[in-house]
Amino acid sequence: MEIKKEQVNKAYGVQVSAEENGQRVGRALLYVLYNGLHEEPFGFLEDIFVEEAYRGKGLGNQLLETAINEAKSIGCYKLIATSRFSRPQVHEWYERKGFMKHGAEFRMDLI
């Protein structure tokens, strides 16, 4: 048996950000990936962050909704979001927004 590898150039990222007075105060990264199993891509949502002074004002919701709408407009068949076990309030927030617990994430730090 032979194991082969090839570069697949079917992935890109979309950064959604919120700015006030030229300063970025919130962000979300949507990665659009093709896995070869589906014609449509899937979205991977990473690094939703709002500066502490801007939390509790709905900015995280706006960033998330913008990223979801972008994934829909691209035609993603699913959207995945991850969160550390130590952030149960974030897990509840994702569930309120329509995400469901679906599996476990496994991680290996390489550097």
ChimeraX attribute file (.defattr): number of C-alpha atoms within 10 A of each C-alpha:
attribute: neighborCount
match mode: 1-to-1
recipient: residues
	/A:1	3
	/A:2	3
	/A:3	4
	/A:4	5
	/A:5	5
	/A:6	5
	/A:7	5
	/A:8	10
	/A:9	8
	/A:10	11
	/A:11	13
	/A:12	11
	/A:13	13
	/A:14	14
	/A:15	13
	/A:16	17
	/A:17	19
	/A:18	16
	/A:19	10
	/A:20	8
	/A:21	6
	/A:22	7
	/A:23	8
	/A:24	12
	/A:25	18
	/A:26	22
	/A:27	21
	/A:28	21
	/A:29	20
	/A:30	26
	/A:31	20
	/A:32	21
	/A:33	18
	/A:34	17
	/A:35	12
	/A:36	10
	/A:37	7
	/A:38	10
	/A:39	11
	/A:40	16
	/A:41	22
	/A:42	23
	/A:43	28
	/A:44	19
	/A:45	21
	/A:46	16
	/A:47	14
	/A:48	20
	/A:49	16
	/A:50	21
	/A:51	12
	/A:52	9
	/A:53	8
	/A:54	12
	/A:55	13
	/A:56	10
	/A:57	10
	/A:58	11
	/A:59	19
	/A:60	21
	/A:61	15
	/A:62	15
	/A:63	22
	/A:64	21
	/A:65	13
	/A:66	16
	/A:67	26
	/A:68	18
	/A:69	12
	/A:70	16
	/A:71	23
	/A:72	15
	/A:73	9
	/A:74	14
	/A:75	15
	/A:76	20
	/A:77	13
	/A:78	13
	/A:79	18
	/A:80	15
	/A:81	16
	/A:82	16
	/A:83	14
	/A:84	9
	/A:85	9
	/A:86	8
	/A:87	9
	/A:88	11
	/A:89	10
	/A:90	14
	/A:91	19
	/A:92	13
	/A:93	13
	/A:94	18
	/A:95	12
	/A:96	10
	/A:97	12
	/A:98	8
	/A:99	14
	/A:100	13
	/A:101	11
	/A:102	7
	/A:103	6
	/A:104	7
	/A:105	8
	/A:106	5
	/A:107	6
	/A:108	5
	/A:109	4
	/A:110	4
	/A:111	3
